[in-house]
Amino acid sequence: MAARPLTQEVSAPPLVQQARKALDTVFDPELDEPITDLGFVRSIDVDADRRLTVRLRLPTSFCSPNFAYLMASDAKDALAALPGVEAVTVLLDDHHDSDLINRGLAADADYRGTFGAEAEESLDELRLIFRRKAHTAAMERVLTSLLRQDPALTEEKLHEVVLGDLPDMATTHALLRRRAALGLGVAPSDLVLVDEHGHPWPPDEIPLRLRFARSVRVSIDGNAHFCRGLLRTRYPESAADQSPRAVDATDPTCVPSPSKERVS
């Protein structure tokens, strides 16, 4: 069966649709978005023996190899967990390390086994760094929205805000997911303003720390917009595979991205 572009998945076999849902759980570590929403999944193919082949594409040929490997490896793991799948092949197209990464994935050589001495960090260490950044950005996003909605609320009072005070909206759900990924509490009575270890921010440090958190969030959002644009420039057909950014609907400072019709 020929490779199937994502824009043709409406009538795709059930296994292809399941693969798409599995790939929805794979995130770009730096941009903190699913690779499916970003348009990084180029095609999903299944043959008569229920063997899956997925091709990935990135905004440039020189995207960081460790990020590229992490996404490709996570994609293979997510697909291999699907029931009834006989084999999974994940291929990264048009990257300067495509051959090396694809060989490593095919051999299940892991990150250090693929890159050898060049692999200074493990994938787990890399994931942790970006999970912490994602948590910081998600925390700032919900609290900035809260400050806008309540003029009586000041930055100094944010140390009293608990998860149960947050509105039931996408940004709150995103924060809860990121806290769970770090092993932080998600009970309604848990404080919102905590560091990556769950320690509350000192009240007198909140304004300074919040400015730093805002810079992290702006950097992530800006990189996401930039990479989406680069991908559309490199692969014009990818515009149809990109989803609107979830945070754009709640943050008036964000510039909307081209929309696409999702395949469920």
C-alpha positions as CSV (number, residue, x, y, z in Angstrom):
1,M,0.0,0.0,0.0
2,A,1.4,3.4,-0.9
3,A,2.2,5.9,1.8
4,R,-0.9,7.8,2.8
5,P,-0.7,11.6,3.4
6,L,-2.5,12.7,6.6
7,T,-5.0,14.8,4.6
8,Q,-6.4,11.6,3.1
9,E,-7.0,9.8,6.4
10,V,-10.8,10.3,6.6
11,S,-11.4,7.0,4.9
12,A,-8.2,5.4,6.2
13,P,-8.2,1.8,7.7
14,P,-8.9,1.6,11.4
15,L,-5.3,0.9,12.2
16,V,-4.1,4.0,10.5
17,Q,-6.6,6.1,12.5
18,Q,-5.4,4.3,15.7
19,A,-1.8,5.2,14.7
20,R,-2.8,8.8,14.3
21,K,-4.3,8.9,17.8
22,A,-1.2,7.2,19.2
23,L,1.0,9.8,17.6
24,D,-1.1,12.6,19.1
25,T,0.6,11.6,22.4
26,V,4.1,12.3,21.1
27,F,5.3,15.8,21.8
28,D,8.0,18.0,20.4
29,P,10.1,18.5,23.6
30,E,11.0,22.1,22.9
31,L,7.7,23.3,21.4
32,D,5.6,21.4,23.9
33,E,3.0,20.4,21.2
34,P,2.0,17.1,19.6
35,I,4.0,16.2,16.5
36,T,0.6,15.6,14.7
37,D,-0.6,19.2,15.4
38,L,2.7,20.6,14.3
39,G,2.4,18.7,10.9
40,F,5.6,16.7,11.5
41,V,3.9,13.4,10.6
42,R,4.3,13.1,6.8
43,S,2.5,9.8,6.2
44,I,1.1,6.7,7.8
45,D,1.0,3.4,5.9
46,V,-0.2,0.0,6.9
47,D,0.3,-3.2,4.8
48,A,-1.8,-6.4,4.6
49,D,0.3,-7.9,7.4
50,R,-0.5,-5.0,9.8
51,R,3.0,-3.6,9.6
52,L,3.0,0.2,10.2
53,T,5.4,2.6,8.5
54,V,5.4,6.2,9.5
55,R,7.4,9.0,7.9
56,L,8.3,12.2,9.8
57,R,9.5,15.6,8.5
58,L,10.9,18.5,10.4
59,P,11.1,22.3,9.7
60,T,14.8,22.2,8.7
61,S,17.4,19.6,7.8
62,F,19.5,20.8,10.7
63,C,17.0,20.5,13.5
64,S,18.7,19.3,16.7
65,P,19.5,15.6,16.3
66,N,18.7,14.8,19.9
67,F,15.2,16.4,19.6
68,A,14.7,14.6,16.3
69,Y,15.7,11.2,17.7
70,L,13.6,11.7,20.8
71,M,10.4,12.4,18.7
72,A,11.1,9.5,16.3
73,S,11.8,7.1,19.2
74,D,8.7,8.2,21.1
75,A,6.7,7.8,18.0
76,K,8.0,4.2,17.5
77,D,7.2,3.4,21.1
78,A,3.7,4.8,20.9
79,L,2.9,2.8,17.7
80,A,4.4,-0.4,19.0
81,A,2.0,-0.3,21.9
82,L,-1.0,-0.5,19.6
83,P,-2.8,-3.9,19.8
84,G,-2.4,-6.1,16.7
85,V,0.5,-4.3,15.2
86,E,3.0,-6.8,13.8
87,A,5.9,-4.4,13.2
88,V,6.7,-0.6,13.3
89,T,9.0,1.3,11.1
90,V,9.6,5.1,11.8
91,L,11.6,7.0,9.2
92,L,12.8,10.6,9.5
93,D,13.0,12.3,6.1
94,D,15.3,15.0,4.8
95,H,17.4,15.5,8.0
96,H,21.2,15.7,7.9
97,D,21.3,12.7,10.4
98,S,18.4,10.8,8.8
99,D,20.4,7.8,7.8
100,L,22.0,7.5,11.3
101,I,18.7,8.0,13.2
102,N,16.8,5.6,10.9
103,R,19.5,2.9,11.4
104,G,19.4,3.4,15.1
105,L,15.6,3.2,15.3
106,A,15.6,0.0,13.1
107,A,18.1,-1.6,15.4
108,D,16.5,-0.4,18.6
109,A,19.9,0.9,19.5
110,D,18.6,3.6,21.8
111,Y,19.9,7.2,21.8
112,R,23.5,6.6,23.1
113,G,23.8,3.5,21.0
114,T,22.9,5.5,17.9
115,F,25.0,8.6,18.5
116,G,27.8,7.1,20.6
117,A,30.2,9.7,22.1
118,E,28.1,12.5,20.7
119,A,25.2,11.6,23.1
120,E,26.1,13.7,26.1
121,E,22.7,13.4,27.7
122,S,20.3,10.6,28.0
123,L,16.8,10.9,26.6
124,D,15.4,10.8,30.1
125,E,17.5,13.8,31.1
126,L,16.5,15.7,28.0
127,R,12.8,15.0,28.6
128,L,13.1,16.2,32.2
129,I,14.6,19.5,31.2
130,F,11.8,20.3,28.7
131,R,9.1,19.0,31.0
132,R,10.2,21.5,33.6
133,K,10.2,24.3,31.0
134,A,6.7,23.2,29.8
135,H,5.4,23.3,33.4
136,T,6.9,26.7,34.0
137,A,5.2,28.1,30.8
138,A,1.9,26.4,31.6
139,M,1.9,27.8,35.1
140,E,2.6,31.3,33.9
141,R,0.0,31.1,31.2
142,V,-2.9,30.2,33.6
143,L,-1.8,32.7,36.2
144,T,-1.5,35.6,33.7
145,S,-5.0,34.8,32.4
146,L,-6.2,34.8,36.0
147,L,-4.6,38.2,36.6
148,R,-6.3,39.6,33.5
149,Q,-9.7,38.3,34.6
150,D,-9.5,39.6,38.2
151,P,-8.2,43.2,38.5
152,A,-8.2,42.9,42.3
153,L,-5.7,40.0,42.1
154,T,-2.0,41.1,42.3
155,E,1.1,39.1,41.6
156,E,2.0,39.2,45.3
157,K,-1.3,37.3,46.1
158,L,-0.7,34.5,43.6
159,H,1.1,32.5,46.3
160,E,-2.4,31.8,47.8
161,V,-3.9,30.5,44.5
162,V,-4.7,26.7,44.5
163,L,-5.5,24.5,41.6
164,G,-9.2,24.5,42.6
165,D,-9.2,28.3,42.0
166,L,-8.4,27.9,38.3
167,P,-11.1,28.1,35.6
168,D,-12.1,24.9,33.8
169,M,-10.4,25.6,30.5
170,A,-7.7,24.2,28.2
171,T,-4.8,26.0,29.8
172,T,-5.7,24.6,33.3
173,H,-6.0,21.1,31.9
174,A,-2.6,21.5,30.2
175,L,-1.0,22.6,33.5
176,L,-2.4,19.6,35.3
177,R,-1.0,17.3,32.6
178,R,2.4,18.9,33.0
179,R,2.3,18.7,36.8
180,A,1.4,15.0,36.5
181,A,4.4,14.4,34.1
182,L,6.7,15.8,36.8
183,G,5.1,13.9,39.6
184,L,3.6,17.0,41.2
185,G,0.3,17.1,43.0
186,V,-2.9,17.7,41.1
187,A,-5.4,18.0,44.0
188,P,-7.7,21.1,44.1
189,S,-6.0,22.2,47.3
190,D,-2.5,22.1,45.9
191,L,-0.8,25.4,45.4
192,V,-0.3,26.5,41.8
193,L,3.0,28.4,42.2
194,V,5.5,25.7,42.8
195,D,8.9,24.8,41.4
196,E,9.7,21.6,39.6
197,H,10.2,19.9,42.9
198,G,6.8,21.0,44.3
199,H,8.3,23.7,46.6
200,P,6.1,26.8,46.9
201,W,7.6,30.1,45.5
202,P,8.5,32.5,48.3
203,P,6.0,35.4,48.1
204,D,8.7,38.1,47.9
205,E,10.2,36.4,44.8
206,I,7.0,36.0,42.9
207,P,7.2,39.1,40.6
208,L,10.8,38.2,39.5
209,R,10.1,34.5,39.1
210,L,6.9,35.3,37.1
211,R,8.8,37.5,34.7
212,F,11.3,34.7,34.2
213,A,8.4,32.2,33.6
214,R,6.9,34.6,31.1
215,S,10.1,34.7,29.2
216,V,10.1,30.9,29.0
217,R,6.5,30.8,27.8
218,V,7.1,33.5,25.2
219,S,10.2,31.6,24.0
220,I,8.2,28.4,23.6
221,D,5.3,30.1,21.9
222,G,7.6,32.1,19.6
223,N,9.6,29.0,18.6
224,A,6.3,27.1,17.9
225,H,5.0,29.8,15.5
226,F,8.4,30.0,13.8
227,C,8.8,26.3,13.3
228,R,5.3,26.0,12.0
229,G,6.1,28.6,9.4
230,L,9.4,27.0,8.5
231,L,7.7,23.7,7.9
232,R,5.1,25.2,5.6
233,T,7.8,27.0,3.7
234,R,9.8,23.7,3.3
235,Y,6.7,21.5,2.7
236,P,3.8,23.7,1.4
237,E,1.5,20.7,1.7
238,S,2.1,20.5,5.4
239,A,-0.3,23.5,6.0
240,A,-3.2,21.1,5.7
241,D,-1.8,18.9,8.4
242,Q,-1.2,21.6,11.1
243,S,-3.8,22.2,13.8
244,P,-4.5,25.5,15.5
245,R,-2.5,25.9,18.6
246,A,-4.6,25.2,21.7
247,V,-3.1,28.2,23.6
248,D,-4.0,30.6,20.8
249,A,-7.7,30.4,21.7
250,T,-7.0,31.6,25.3
251,D,-4.0,34.0,24.8
252,P,-4.8,37.2,23.0
253,T,-1.1,37.9,22.4
254,C,-0.8,34.8,20.2
255,V,-1.1,35.0,16.4
256,P,-3.4,32.3,15.0
257,S,-2.0,29.5,12.9
258,P,-3.6,28.1,9.8
259,S,-6.3,25.6,10.7
260,K,-6.9,22.1,9.5
261,E,-9.7,19.6,9.8
262,R,-8.6,17.0,12.3
263,V,-9.0,13.3,11.6
264,S,-10.4,11.3,14.5
